[in-house]
């Protein structure tokens, strides 16, 4: 249930992110965006509905011994709320067309993207009744991987076509968005993504190779993806 809830929050964020008042994108996953098909009003309401039903689903989740339902609800609420996802989106909008510092760019990515990926793996660990040490390791893994993911996304926006990405390529440059390639350049961005992925991998040292195999594979996949 918490995995479904996170994907609902993720999809809501994409529907709203694509709106004309936000990133103003015409395509998502190779298809016209929600507001292009159904209109801006319905797209706003669809996002609202997706976000709301996520909490309903979490409320019905079976808690583990260490983590009750209120803990799971708070985890997803903080990640999707004004302290994380919304804060990152606000900072992203305010940074458009400006020369931002690397620290400001990191704030945007840590909150707009990394917070959701971080909570995804934390909620998985909570569902599996992870102890404090393992939850801490998973938290660091998710945070570093989330940053690496967004840097790679920034790189792909300037190196791939719209057909490959399934969304409008080059849009970040056209909108003068704050991205890692724009701030530190393409080669340094690639090096930073590799560094963060190594840190994410290292955070998994507390787990056996068998238990961490899927997470290592995920980190490698995200680093090497070309779409």
C-alpha positions as CSV (number, residue, x, y, z in Angstrom):
1,X,0.0,0.0,0.0
2,X,2.7,2.5,0.8
3,X,4.4,1.9,-2.6
4,X,1.1,2.6,-4.3
5,X,0.7,5.7,-2.2
6,X,4.2,7.0,-3.1
7,X,3.5,6.5,-6.9
8,X,0.2,8.4,-6.5
9,X,2.1,11.3,-4.9
10,X,4.7,11.1,-7.7
11,X,2.1,11.1,-10.4
12,X,0.2,14.0,-8.9
13,X,3.5,16.0,-8.8
14,X,4.1,15.3,-12.5
15,X,0.6,16.3,-13.5
16,X,1.0,19.6,-11.6
17,X,4.6,20.1,-12.6
18,X,3.6,20.0,-16.3
19,X,0.9,22.7,-15.9
20,X,1.4,26.0,-17.8
21,X,1.9,27.9,-14.6
22,X,4.7,25.5,-13.6
23,X,7.0,23.8,-16.2
24,X,4.5,24.1,-19.0
25,X,5.2,20.8,-20.7
26,X,3.2,19.3,-23.6
27,X,4.4,15.7,-23.2
28,X,5.0,13.2,-20.4
29,X,6.0,9.5,-20.9
30,X,5.6,10.0,-24.7
31,X,2.0,11.1,-24.5
32,X,0.3,14.5,-24.3
33,X,0.2,15.8,-20.7
34,X,-2.9,15.7,-18.6
35,X,-3.8,19.4,-19.1
36,X,-3.3,19.1,-22.9
37,X,-5.9,16.3,-23.1
38,X,-8.4,17.3,-20.4
39,X,-7.8,21.0,-19.7
40,X,-6.0,22.8,-17.0
41,X,-8.8,22.7,-14.5
42,X,-9.3,18.9,-14.7
43,X,-5.5,18.5,-14.5
44,X,-5.4,20.4,-11.2
45,X,-8.3,18.4,-9.8
46,X,-6.7,15.1,-11.0
47,X,-3.5,16.0,-9.1
48,X,-5.5,16.9,-6.0
49,X,-7.4,13.6,-6.1
50,X,-4.2,11.6,-6.6
51,X,-2.6,13.3,-3.6
52,X,-5.6,12.9,-1.4
53,X,-6.2,9.2,-2.1
54,X,-2.6,8.4,-1.3
55,X,-3.2,9.2,2.3
56,X,-6.4,7.1,2.3
57,X,-4.4,4.2,1.1
58,X,-1.7,4.6,3.7
59,X,-4.3,4.8,6.4
60,X,-5.3,1.3,5.5
61,X,-1.7,-0.1,5.5
62,X,-0.7,-2.9,7.8
63,X,1.8,-1.4,10.3
64,X,5.0,-3.2,11.2
65,X,6.1,-3.7,14.8
66,X,8.3,-0.6,15.0
67,X,6.3,1.8,12.8
68,X,2.6,2.5,13.2
69,X,0.3,4.0,10.6
70,X,0.7,7.5,12.0
71,X,4.5,7.2,11.4
72,X,3.9,6.1,7.8
73,X,1.5,8.9,7.2
74,X,3.8,11.5,8.6
75,X,6.7,10.3,6.5
76,X,4.8,10.7,3.2
77,X,3.1,14.0,4.4
78,X,6.5,15.7,5.1
79,X,8.0,14.5,1.9
80,X,5.1,15.8,-0.2
81,X,4.5,19.0,1.8
82,X,5.8,22.5,2.3
83,X,9.1,21.3,3.9
84,X,10.2,19.2,1.0
85,X,8.5,18.7,-2.4
86,X,6.6,22.0,-2.4
87,X,9.6,23.9,-1.0
88,X,11.7,22.5,-3.8
89,X,9.1,23.5,-6.4
90,X,8.9,27.0,-5.1
91,X,12.6,27.4,-5.1
92,X,12.7,26.0,-8.7
93,X,10.2,28.5,-9.9
94,X,12.0,31.4,-8.2
95,X,15.3,30.4,-9.7
96,X,14.2,30.5,-13.3
97,X,16.3,33.0,-15.4
98,X,18.7,33.7,-12.5
99,X,22.3,32.8,-11.8
100,X,21.9,30.5,-8.8
101,X,24.7,29.2,-6.5
102,X,25.4,25.5,-6.4
103,X,24.0,25.4,-2.8
104,X,20.7,26.8,-4.0
105,X,20.6,24.3,-6.8
106,X,21.3,21.5,-4.4
107,X,18.4,22.7,-2.2
108,X,16.0,22.5,-5.1
109,X,17.1,19.0,-6.0
110,X,17.2,17.7,-2.5
111,X,13.7,18.7,-1.8
112,X,11.9,18.5,-5.2
113,X,13.3,15.1,-6.2
114,X,15.5,13.5,-3.6
115,X,13.0,13.8,-0.8
116,X,10.5,11.6,-2.6
117,X,13.0,9.0,-3.5
118,X,14.4,9.1,0.0
119,X,10.9,8.5,1.5
120,X,10.2,5.7,-1.0
121,X,13.1,3.6,0.3
122,X,12.4,4.7,3.9
123,X,8.8,3.5,3.7
124,X,10.0,0.2,2.2
125,X,12.3,-0.2,5.1
126,X,9.6,0.7,7.6
127,X,7.3,-1.8,6.0
128,X,10.0,-4.4,6.5
129,X,10.4,-3.4,10.2
130,X,14.0,-2.2,9.8
131,X,15.8,-1.3,12.9
132,X,17.3,2.2,13.5
133,X,20.7,1.4,12.0
134,X,19.3,0.0,8.8
135,X,16.7,2.8,8.4
136,X,19.5,5.3,8.8
137,X,21.6,3.5,6.1
138,X,18.6,3.4,3.8
139,X,17.9,7.1,4.4
140,X,21.4,8.1,3.3
141,X,21.1,5.7,0.3
142,X,17.9,7.4,-0.8
143,X,19.1,10.9,-0.3
144,X,22.3,10.4,-2.3
145,X,20.6,8.4,-5.0
146,X,17.8,11.0,-5.3
147,X,20.4,13.7,-6.0
148,X,22.2,11.6,-8.5
149,X,18.9,10.8,-10.2
150,X,18.0,14.5,-10.7
151,X,21.5,15.4,-12.0
152,X,21.3,12.6,-14.6
153,X,17.8,13.9,-15.5
154,X,19.3,17.3,-16.0
155,X,22.1,15.8,-18.2
156,X,19.6,13.8,-20.3
157,X,17.5,17.0,-21.0
158,X,20.4,18.4,-22.9
159,X,21.8,15.2,-24.5
160,X,18.8,13.3,-25.6
161,X,15.8,13.8,-28.0
162,X,12.2,14.3,-27.0
163,X,11.4,10.9,-28.7
164,X,13.9,9.1,-26.4
165,X,12.9,10.9,-23.2
166,X,9.2,10.8,-23.7
167,X,9.0,14.5,-22.8
168,X,10.2,17.8,-24.2
169,X,14.0,17.7,-24.5
170,X,15.9,21.0,-24.1
171,X,13.0,22.6,-22.2
172,X,15.2,23.3,-19.1
173,X,17.6,25.4,-21.2
174,X,14.8,27.2,-23.0
175,X,13.1,28.1,-19.7
176,X,16.4,29.0,-18.2
177,X,15.9,26.5,-15.4
178,X,18.5,26.0,-12.6
179,X,20.2,22.7,-13.5
180,X,23.6,21.1,-12.8
181,X,24.8,21.3,-16.4
182,X,23.9,25.0,-16.4
183,X,25.7,25.7,-13.1
184,X,28.8,23.4,-13.2
185,X,28.9,22.1,-16.8
186,X,28.2,18.7,-18.4
187,X,31.4,16.9,-17.5
188,X,31.4,17.9,-13.9
189,X,27.7,17.0,-13.7
190,X,28.5,13.5,-14.8
191,X,31.4,13.2,-12.3
192,X,29.0,14.5,-9.5
193,X,26.4,11.9,-10.4
194,X,29.0,9.1,-10.3
195,X,30.3,10.4,-6.9
196,X,26.8,10.5,-5.4
197,X,26.0,7.0,-6.7
198,X,29.2,5.7,-5.1
199,X,28.1,7.3,-1.8
200,X,24.7,5.7,-2.2
201,X,26.2,2.3,-2.8
202,X,28.6,2.7,0.2
203,X,25.6,3.4,2.5
204,X,24.4,-0.1,1.9
205,X,27.5,-1.7,3.5
206,X,25.4,-2.5,6.6
207,X,23.4,-5.0,4.6
208,X,24.4,-8.4,3.2
209,X,25.1,-8.5,-0.5
210,X,22.0,-10.6,-1.0
211,X,19.7,-8.2,0.8
212,X,21.1,-5.1,-0.9
213,X,21.4,-6.7,-4.4
214,X,18.2,-5.0,-5.8
215,X,19.2,-1.6,-4.4
216,X,22.7,-1.8,-5.9
217,X,21.1,-2.7,-9.2
218,X,18.7,0.2,-9.0
219,X,21.6,2.6,-8.3
220,X,23.6,1.3,-11.3
221,X,20.6,1.4,-13.6
222,X,19.8,5.0,-12.8
223,X,23.5,6.1,-13.3
224,X,23.7,4.3,-16.7
225,X,20.2,5.1,-18.1
226,X,20.0,7.0,-21.3
227,X,16.3,7.9,-21.3
